[in-house]
């Protein structure tokens, strides 16, 4: 299954916000966005309807990823909602496959606590207020749209009511929420301050969701042998732009950070389009580093930005990194992650 009303990104400017509290049945952080003379509301979940109630969040105030260059390419004249295909290689978000950030950095936080700047409502409010007070900030909200309503918006009273919700991870759920699982359809917020080319990324998930999911359905997976493999082998570097621009000179460098040897037979390196390079006949001793040369026939590390993912025998992601167009500009230089 997938999101009922589709998936996409809203580009606009934040003009108002409202923090909801315990008196609201399902508290959200609400944002009023204006785009091309149309009004939208962003409904950002700050509390789960089932235990554990506290959401997971991660905010990066120096977000770098090739998706930002694609968003800039939308141009200054495009504002509004854009439907996105749920597939790799485009602008769709996927917390697991898109290597947007290390999901292990997500932490649970209550939405409403006494004191300043210490709960999820207030964390979100810090960067939304910056966007509202800026005359240049552009907000990109990824999630599921709801169509124009026949009544004014219930929060900000503009008419017709319309907006975006499910601005959180939309896979790895069980039970009644499992029907909305899908890959390449995760929600999130990106805010761009053009004059200093700063991007803020904010990402949210429920503690009940799992971060290893089926590549086709987005349904949760619980591999029995995963615990011993996670983060044992890391992607530490890549040669993306080799001298002479010969793709057969590209490489990815791996390191075994664990105290045990790791056999990589059946593992693979995948690129942004999920093309794979097999790692058969490679074994790493504790602390050992190996540079894996690429053939240019499958995995392609483009110079306009990309992602590199390490998959185990079952095709489950164990590590992933991303690099931008700027990172890849120095020919012959290896990018260190």
N, C-alpha and C positions, 0 to 999 in steps of 0.2 A: 504494500500500500504506500501512500505518500500523502502529502498535505492536500486537503480537499479542494482548496481554492487556488492552488498553484503556488509558485515560488518566484521570488525576484528580489530586486533591490530598489529602494526609494532614495532618490537623490534630492536633497532640499536643504533648507536652512531652519534651524531651531528657533522658535520665537517665544515659547512659553513652556512651563512644565508644572507638574503637580506630583507631590509625594503622597502616597496613600498609607494609611495606618491600620491598626488592629480593627477599627470600626468597619473597614471594608471587608466583604466576604472573601474575595480573592485579591489581595493587594497587588497593585502594579505600580511601577514608576511610569507616569504618563508624560509624553512629550508632544507638544503642538509643533508641527512642521509645515512650512509653506514652500510650495514648489510650483513654479510657473502659474502663479495666481490661484492655485488650488490649495486647500487645507487638508492636512492629514493628521491622524493621531497615532503615535507609537505606544503600544501597550507592552511594557517590558515586565515580565514576571519577576517578582522579588521574593515570593514565598511559594513553596509547593503546597498542593492540596492534599498531599499524602506524606507520611513520615519517610525519611527525615525531612523536616520542613525547610531547613536552610538551603539556599541555592549555592552551587559552586560558581565561582567567578574568577576571571583573570583579566587584568587591565594592563596594557602595554602602552606607555606614553611616548615610546619611540618605535612604533610598529614599522617593520620593514618586511615586505613580501612582494613578489611580482604582481599580485593582484592590484596593488595601488596604481601601478602604471597603466593597467587596463581601465581602471576607473577614471583616471585623468584623461584617457583617450575618448571618454564619452563626450568631452568638450564642454566649453562654457555655456553653450546654448541649450544643452539637455538638462532639464529638471523635471522630475516626476517619477513614476513607477515604471520599471523595466522588467518584463518577464524574462527569466533566465532558465535555460535548459539545465536539468540536473545531470551534468556530466563533467568529466575532467577536462582540463584545458581551457575552460572559460572563466567567468567571474563567479560562478557558484561556490559557496563555502562548504567545506567538509572538514570538521575538526580533526578527523582521524587521517584522511587521505590527502588533505591539502597542505599538511605541514605548516599550518598557520602559527602554531605555538606548541610548546610542550604541555600536553594536557595534565601532566603531573604537577604543574604549577597552579592548577585551579584549587582554590581553597573554599571551604564552606563559610558563610557569613550570615548571621541573622539580619533581617531586613529593617529592624526597628529596635534600637538600643538607647538608653539614656546617655547623654553626653554628645559632644560634637565629633563629626567625621569618623565614626567608628562602626557604622552599619552599612548594609548594601544600598539602601536608599541614598544615603549621604555620599557614598563613594561614587555612585552614578551621577549624583547632583553636582559633584565637583567639576566633571568635564562637560556636562550639559550646560551648566551656567557659563562656563568659558565660551562655549559655542554661541549661546544666546547673546552674550555681551560683545561678541566679535562681529565686525561688519564684513568679514570675509570667510568665516568658517563654513565648510560644506559637510553635511552629515549624510552618510550612506547607511541605511538600515536594511538588513537582509532578513527576510522572513516571508510569512504568508499574508497576502493582502485580504482585506474584506472590501466588498464592492460598495459604491455609494448607497447610502441608506435614504429612506423616504422621510427622515426626521433629522433634527439637529444632533450633532455629536453630544453624547451624554456628559462629557467632561468639559470641553472647551466651547460648546454651543455653536460652533460654526455649522453651516449647512451647505450641501448634504454631508452627513457623517461618513467618513471613510478612513482607512488607515492600514497599519501593518501590525501583526502580532506574531506569536511563535518566534520571537527574537532570541532564540536559544538553540542548543543542539537538538536536532530533530531525528535522532536515531538512537538505537540502544535501549529503547523503552520496552517494558513488558506490560501485560494486562491490558486495560482498556485504552492506554495510550499507544500500544504497539501498532495500532492501525495507521498511525501517522509516521511510522518509521520509513526512512528512505536515505539513500546516499546522495551526496552533493546537493543538499537542501537545508543545511544548517543556517541558523540565524545568528546575527551579531551586529555590532555597531562599529563603524569606522568614521572618524572625524578628521578632516584635513584642514590645516591652517596653511594656506598657500604661501604667504610671504616668507615663512621660515621653513616651508616644506616639511612640516611636522605632521605625523599621523598618530592618532590615538586609536587603539583597538580594544574593544570590550567584548568579552565572550562569556556566555552563561550556560550552565547545565544543571540538571537535577541529580541529586545524589543517587537516585534510584536507577539512573541510566548507566549502561556499561560502555566502556571505551574500546571494546573490540567487537566489531559487528560484521555481518555478512556483506560481501562486496556487491551483491545484487539487491538485497532486500533492506539492508540496514538493521536487521534484527540482531539481538545480542548473541555473542558467542562466548563460551566459557571453556577455552582450551585447557586441558589438565596440565600440560607441560609448559605453560607460558611463563609461570612465575620465575622459573630458573633461567629463562632466556631474556626476559625484559632487561634492557640496558646493559646486557653483558657485552655485546658488540655494538660499537658506536661508529657512525659516520663522522670522521674528524676533518676531512678535507676533500676538495675536488678540483681538478684541473679542467676548467670549463672552456677556456679560450686559448688553446695551445698555439704555439708558434706555427705560422703557415696555415692556420685555420683548418688543419687536417683532423677530421673527427675521429680518426683511428688513434690519435694521440691523447684523446680525452681520458681521464681516469678518475676513480673514486678511491679514497684511502679509508680503510677500516682499522679499528683497534679493538682488541679484546681487553676490556677493563676488568674482567672477573679473575678470580684466583684459580679457575678451572679451564682446561683446554676446551675449545668449542669447534665442532665439525660443522662446516657450512654447506655440506652436501645437500642439494635441493633448495638452498636459499637463493635469493635473487635480489638484484638492484633494479628498481623501477624509476622511470622518469615521470614527468608531468602528465604525459598521455598514457601512463601505465604500461608502456612498453618495458620488457624485462630483459635483463642480462643475467644468465645463470652463473652461480658461484660454485659449481661442482668442482671437486678435487681441491678444495681449499680448507685447511684446518689451521686454527690459530692457538698457539700456546698462551698462557697467561701473560698479559702485557704486550703481546706481539702485535706488530703493525704490518699491514699488507696493502700495497697499492694495486688496485684492480684495473688493468687496462681495458678500455672499451673498444669494441670493434667498429662502431659507426653504423652497424647494420640494424641495431634494434634501439637501444637506449641512446637518446640524443640530449645532450646538455646544451640547450640553446643559449646564445649570448644575450638574449632579451629578458633573462630571468627564468627561473624554473625551480623545480623541486626534485629532491633525490630521496628515495625511500628504500629501506632495507626490510625485506620480507622473509619469513621463515618457510619451512617446508609446506605449511598449510596456507601460505599466502597471507599470513597475518603480519601486520606492521609491527616491527620491533624498534625501529628508530626512523627518524625523518628530519630533513633539513630543507631550507629554502634559500635562494639567493636572488638578488635583484639585478636589473640591467646594469646598474652602476657597479655592482660587485664584479661583474664579468668583463668590464671594459679593458682592464690591463692584460694585454696579450702575454701569454706565457707564465703568468702568475697563478699560483695555486690559492684558492679560497680556503681559509681555515674557519671551521664552524665552532 
